[in-house]
Amino acid sequence: MPVTARPQLIEVHYRTFAARMLAGRTPEISSGGVAASIQPCNATIGLMSPDVSKTRRPTALAVWLVIAGVIGWWAAFSLTMERIHLLMDPDAVASCDFSVLVQCTANLESWQGQVFGFPNPILGLAGWVAPIVVGMAILAGARFARWFWWLFEAGLTLAFVFVIWLIIQSIFVLGTLCPWCMVTWIVTIPTYYVVTLHVLRTGILPAPASVRRAAGTLMGWVPLLAVLSYAIVAVLAQVRLDVLGSLF
């Protein structure tokens, strides 16, 4: 091959190499019958074009965690103060006692109100700190390891199951609706939904691609899912306790 043709051949191979690198393919450069295979660094390419769902900060999730955490913590604090007040004066009437149906005293003094040997609101005082801290940390730019999200999701799952059990006990066993307890129900249910959908859609919790896509779609429907959940509880309460009949 003429010497003058070699620079042109090298230029052609270089352009082919660059095009294949940008396309993420394995380029090959051949010269004089000798092929040199150059493998692109997959890790580098992965860093150059990351999954947006993993890098975008979940600001809306963080804001909700802070709001829900504050509301839940205040409900737990209020119930704790009511319990202390009743312990100091057994004949006192709790400020959240409005009727035989809507009251806190029956729930606080029952064994269901102290499942672990101490008042349930103490669990809320400790537990609701976690969403507040996680939400504020995310807003500050923190990124958590996968195992951290697993533990956070596990804690919320336990809280969600415990709340469902308390709802059943309150409606079907105690026959009462505790105002501050209902506030806790209201914030626990959507908090569990949003965190579960977040760890699924981002792949933090391993799941098939179809499940991840479904979780991403359902994330926008969390308010409706929460309202439907509240409606189910309201219907159960009405059927079992005749709430409207007691009010009117």
N, C-alpha and C positions, 0 to 999 in steps of 0.2 A: 504494500500500500504506500502511495506517495506520502512523503513527510508532511506536505501541506494539507493533506486530507485528515491527518490525525487530530489536530485541534478541533476541526468541525465534528468529528466523530465523538470526541470527549464531551463537547458541548451538548450534543444530542443526548448522550447517556446521562449527563448531569441534569438536563431538563426532565428526562424520564424519571430519574431518581427522586427529584424534588416533587414531581407530581404524585408519585406513588407514596411518598412519605406523608404528604398532605392528605391523601385518601386513606391512610392507615394500612396500606398494603406493604408487603415485603418486597423491596426493590432489589433488582439484580443488575450489576454492572459487569459487562463482559468486554474483554480486550485481549486480542490475540488468541482467542479460543479458551481463555482462562476466565471462569465465572467466579465472582466474589459476591456471596450472599450477605447482605447487611440486614440484620434484624432490628426493627425499630424497638425502642424501649417502651413496652406497654405501660409501665408505671408512669413514665413521663407523659405519654399521650393521655392516660387516665387523669393526670393532674391538669392537663391543658384543657380537657373538655369534661368536667365533672358533671354528675347528675345534679340538676338544679334543685331537686327536692331535698337533697342532702346538704347543700351549701346555703340555701336561702334560710335566713333566720326566721323561725316561726313566731313572728311578733304577735299575731292575733292570739295564738295559743298562750303565749307568755302573759299577755294582758289578762286573758280570762283566768289563768291560774292565780294571778295576784288578786283579782276581784273575788273569785270564788273562795280563795284562802282566807281573805279578810272577813267575808260574810260568814263562812263556816266557823272561823275562830270566834267571832263575836257571838254567834249562836251558842257555841260550846261554853264560852265564858259566862253568858247570861244564865244558862242552865246550871252551871257550877255555882254561881252566886245564889240562885234559887235553892239549890240543894243545901248549901251552907246555912241559908236563912231558915230552912225548915228544920235542920238539925239543931239550931240554936233555939228555935221556938216551934215545937211540934204542933201547936195550935194555930200557927200563923197560916195565912192564905197566900199562896204564891201569886205574884203579879200577873202571871200568865194563865191563871185559872179564870176562865170566863163563864163556863157552864160545866155541867156534868159531862158533857161530850167533849168540849174544847177545854183542855186543862193540861198542866204539866205535872201536878202532884202525883197523880196515879201512876204515871210513867216513871217518875223519879224514885218512888218508894217501892216499886215492884222489883222482883228479882231480875226481870228483863232489863231494868235500868241500871243494873250493876252486875253484869254477866261475869266479869272477871274479878269480882270481889271489891270493886271500887266503882264509883259513879261513872257511867259511860261518857259523860261530858269531858272527863279528864283525858280520855282518848282523843277527843276532838281538839282539846287545847294543845296537845302535843302533835297530833297528826296534821292539822291544818297549817302548821308552820312550814311543812315540806313544800306544798304548792306555792306558797308565797316566796320562799327562798329560790325555788327552781325558776319561777317566773321572772323574778328580779334578776337572777343570774343570766337568763337568756337575753333579757333586755340590755344587760350590760355587755353582751357579746360572748358569753361563755358557751362552750360546746362540750357536751357530756359524752363520755364513753358509752359504748353499747350496753355494757353490764349495768351502768347507772340507770339507763332507761328501763332495762329489764326489772330492776329492783323497784323503780318508781311505779311501773305498770303493775307489778305484783302487789305493791301496797295499795294502789287504787282499786285493784280487783277485790282484795280482801275487804276494803271499805265499802265497795259497792254491794258485795254479797251480804255484809253485815247490815247495811241499810235496808236491803230488801227483806231480810229476816225481821228487822225491827218494824218495818211497815206492816208485815203480816201479823206480828205479835200485837201491834197497836190496834189494828182494825178488827182482827178476828178473836183475839184473846182478851185484851184489856178493854176494848170497846171505847177507846178515847182517841182524840187527835191532839197531840201536843204541839202548840204553835212553834216553839223553837226547834223541836224535832223536825217539823215539816220544812223549816228553813234549811236545815241540814240536808234533808232529802232533796230539796230543790237544787242545791249546788253540787251535791255529790254525783247525781245521775249524769248531767251533761259533762262534768269534769272527767268522769270515767269514759264517756263516749269519745271526747276529743283526744284524750291521750292515747286511747286504744287505737283509734283511727290513724293518729299521727305515727305511732310506731309501726303500724302495718303499711301505710302508704310510702314511708321512707325506707322500708326494708330493715329497720332496726330489729323488728321481730320478723324472722324469716317467714316468707309466705310466697305463694305463686304470683306471677305477674298479674293474673286476672284479679286476685284478691287485693293486690296493691292498687290496681286501677279502681276497683270498687270502693276501697277505703278512701281514695282521693276524691271520688265523686260524692260519697256520703258525708265527707267533711263539711261540705256546704249545706247539708241538710240536718246538721246537728240540732239547730233550734227546733225544727219540726219534730225530730225524734224525741227531744226532751218534752215538748208539749204533748206528744202522743203518750209518753210515759206518765206524765202528770195526769192525763185524762184517764188512763187505766186505773191509777190509784184513786182518783176521784170517783169513778164508777164503782169500784169495789167498796169504797167508804159509803157511798150513797146506798148501795144495795144492802150492805151489812148494817149500817148505823142509821140510815134515813137522816142524813145531815140536813137536807132541805126542810124536812118535816119538823126537825127540832128548832130550826131557825125561824120558821114562819108558823 
